[in-house]
Amino acid sequence: MSRLPRAAFWLPVLTLSALAVGLSTAHSQSTNAPPAGDPLAIKAGPPNAQRGETLTKSCQGCHGPMGHSTESDKPSLGGQIPSYTTLQLAAFRAKLRPSQIMQAIAANLSDQDIVDLAAYYAQQTPRGAWDANAALKAKGEQIYDNGIVGRNVTACVVCHGANGRGSNYLHVASITHQSPKYTLEVLNEFKSVPDYKLAYPNAMHIVTAQMTDDELSAVTAYLSSMGAGK
């Protein structure tokens, strides 16, 4: 299978490895169709994390139990901001975010499925920190906290916070628990893809397009080594 773009709003790109048949039983509980108006709108009852857990059984091949992926090229979902996960799945379902696999999977998810999945993953703890070169990590921390003056590189802390845990209110992702390989791949795709037709990834393109490969590697080292907190 050809490699598909990973990047969208920010880390992590959800590549849930579920098959439609694997979701059918749990999905039967709520079958409301996606709204006809705003393709990203979600109308659902209160989130049910316990039900969400039943929907993740087929996701574990890529993302691991509790959303802790053991594969360096697959994102971990444990501890992710629920509004972010909800938005990503809605974007996949509306075909506003690239990934043939995820678009096909999300097409079988109801609004309730989406919020329940998001609730389950939000209740899990992020995986631990990855090792990083001390000097590279220090350079990345400088960029994360201060940006790069004169090159339109906004400090990452502005959106993702001092601890990298994002914002549920603003749908901003937690970015502290991904592997170095996955993080760097996503940053490079933000840099190389000029238009995602959605505001958040386009904002990331504006920032990363001004950064060198060494700077992206430094930020990667810092992000992946932050673990569950700064």
C-alpha angles and dihedrals in degrees: 000000000000118000112263128208111272104189127093132133092346139297132000113041107204112231097169108188095216123132120219091244090053090057098043099091097049091037092059089074091070122022104166110147122236111276116270094223120047105021090210095050116115124202113184144132124257113314114265110202093182091058089043089059090060089056093054097062092095092043095065096083090074105017102035132223112322088008095291106137118206093195118088094217095051124077124241114231101187112118094011119154107266096220089052094051090047092051093048094051091047090051092050090049091051090047090239092123122056122247123103090205096051094041090056092047096045091050087071095051122097121212089259091051090054097051092043092053090048091050093051095050092045090059093056122088118249115253117258130273124283123229117263140182107264097225094046091047091052091052090049092050090054091054093043093053101036110018119215114295115224096020103073092249106147117209110261090223090070092073105015099042133232092291096042092239096125128213129288091198093055097036089241115154130241105244104181104095110051127112119258091243094052094042094052093046091054094046090051091050091051086053097048103039109075102193131026092167089234127095103234100052090043089055089052090051091054090055101041094043088070095051130092124230090254091053092050089050090051093051089047091054091051096045096047092047095050092081113178094341145008 
